[in-house]
Amino acid sequence: MSDRTDRPPLAVFDIDNTLAGTDHRQHFLERRPRDWERFFAAAPADPPLARGVALAVERAADCEVVYLTGRPERCRADTVEWLARHGLPEGRLWMRRNGDRRPARTAKLEVLQRIARGREVRMLVDDDELVCRAARAAGFRVVPATWAADAPELRAAQEAEGRT
């Protein structure tokens, strides 16, 4: 029996503005040049987004929850600690390689397709419309995370600078 049929399906969750509110650190992206170091350094203080957290906990009943974030690998320890502190299900954390500046829609879709080779991906939950559109076009079921505050600077940076 293959991995695809004998293991539970995956529910894939983005972190920033899906599970974690980034409002308090947006100002680091509004200046020029953008202050990425301070933007990511402030991530441990992100408040959890109740709707996203509840959905992840709910999905853990019938899926294996994994996390797919555009945060760089150097943020791994802070991110793992944040997930645990806020009661999110344990799961593999896929992060952007340090120095990877591709648009989020490209970098995330590549990882999503890789993990789908051996497992059913039941859903992707993400706030970035371009990521959602690319995933839908590739045949994935997408749940748009529409519950976070609008973050135009973050959205622009995800596409143009490939930073998160």
C-alpha positions in Angstrom: 0.0 0.0 0.0 1.4 3.4 -0.9 1.9 6.4 1.4 -0.9 8.2 -0.5 -3.5 5.7 0.8 -2.3 4.5 4.2 -1.6 7.8 5.8 -4.0 10.6 6.6 -4.3 13.5 4.1 -2.4 16.7 4.7 -3.9 20.1 5.6 -1.3 22.7 4.7 -1.4 26.0 6.6 0.4 29.3 5.9 1.5 31.2 9.0 1.7 35.0 8.5 -1.8 36.5 8.3 -3.3 33.0 8.4 -2.4 31.8 11.9 -0.4 34.8 13.1 -1.4 38.4 13.0 1.4 40.6 11.6 -0.3 44.0 12.0 2.1 45.1 14.8 5.2 44.6 12.6 3.9 46.0 9.3 5.5 49.3 9.9 8.9 47.7 9.2 7.8 47.1 5.6 6.4 50.6 5.1 9.7 52.3 5.2 12.3 52.4 2.5 14.4 50.4 2.5 12.2 47.7 4.1 13.6 46.5 7.4 13.3 42.7 7.0 15.5 41.9 10.0 13.3 43.8 12.5 10.1 42.6 10.7 11.1 38.9 11.3 12.6 39.6 14.7 9.2 40.9 15.9 7.4 37.7 14.7 7.5 35.9 18.1 5.1 38.7 19.4 2.5 37.9 16.8 -1.0 37.4 18.2 -2.7 34.2 17.1 -5.6 34.6 14.7 -8.5 32.7 16.3 -10.2 31.6 13.1 -7.0 30.2 11.6 -5.9 28.4 14.8 -9.4 26.9 15.2 -9.4 25.6 11.7 -5.9 24.0 12.1 -7.0 22.3 15.4 -10.3 21.2 13.7 -8.4 19.8 10.7 -6.0 17.9 12.9 -8.9 15.5 13.7 -8.8 14.0 10.2 -5.6 15.3 8.6 -2.0 15.7 9.4 -1.4 19.4 9.7 1.8 20.8 8.1 3.0 24.4 7.8 4.2 26.1 4.6 5.5 29.6 5.2 7.5 32.1 3.2 9.5 32.9 6.3 13.2 32.3 5.9 14.8 29.2 7.4 16.7 31.4 9.9 13.3 32.0 11.6 12.7 28.3 12.3 13.3 28.3 16.1 11.1 31.3 16.7 8.4 29.9 14.5 8.4 26.4 16.1 8.2 28.0 19.5 5.4 30.3 18.4 3.3 27.4 17.0 3.7 25.3 20.2 3.0 28.3 22.5 -0.3 29.0 20.8 -1.5 25.3 20.9 -1.2 24.6 17.2 -1.0 20.9 16.1 2.5 19.5 15.8 3.5 19.2 12.2 6.3 19.5 9.7 7.4 23.1 9.0 8.4 23.9 5.4 10.3 27.2 5.2 11.9 29.3 2.5 15.6 28.8 2.1 17.7 31.7 3.3 18.4 33.9 0.2 15.4 32.5 -1.8 13.8 35.6 -3.3 11.3 34.0 -5.7 7.7 35.2 -5.5 5.7 33.4 -2.8 3.4 32.0 -5.4 6.3 30.3 -7.1 8.3 29.1 -4.0 5.2 27.8 -2.1 3.7 26.0 -5.1 7.0 24.2 -5.7 7.0 22.9 -2.2 3.2 22.1 -2.3 3.7 20.0 -5.4 6.7 18.2 -3.9 4.8 17.2 -0.8 1.8 16.2 -2.9 3.8 13.6 -4.7 3.6 11.2 -1.8 0.5 12.3 0.1 -3.0 13.6 -0.6 -3.1 17.4 0.1 -6.7 17.9 1.3 -6.4 21.7 1.5 -4.1 24.7 1.5 -5.0 27.6 3.7 -3.3 30.8 2.8 -4.0 34.6 2.8 -2.0 35.4 -0.3 -4.4 35.6 -3.3 -1.6 34.9 -5.8 -0.5 31.8 -3.9 -4.2 30.7 -3.7 -4.7 31.3 -7.4 -1.5 29.4 -8.4 -2.4 26.5 -6.1 -6.0 26.3 -7.5 -4.6 26.4 -11.1 -2.4 23.4 -10.1 -5.5 21.5 -8.9 -5.2 22.0 -5.1 -8.3 22.7 -3.0 -7.7 26.2 -1.4 -9.3 27.8 1.6 -8.5 31.5 1.5 -7.6 33.0 4.9 -9.7 36.1 4.7 -9.8 36.8 8.4 -6.6 38.9 8.8 -6.3 42.6 8.5 -5.3 43.8 5.1 -1.6 44.0 4.7 -0.8 45.7 1.3 2.9 46.2 2.1 3.4 42.5 3.0 1.4 41.4 -0.1 3.6 43.5 -2.3 6.8 42.3 -0.7 5.7 38.6 -1.0 5.4 39.1 -4.8 8.1 41.6 -5.6 10.8 40.7 -3.1 10.1 37.1 -2.3 10.7 37.6 1.4 7.8 35.9 3.1 
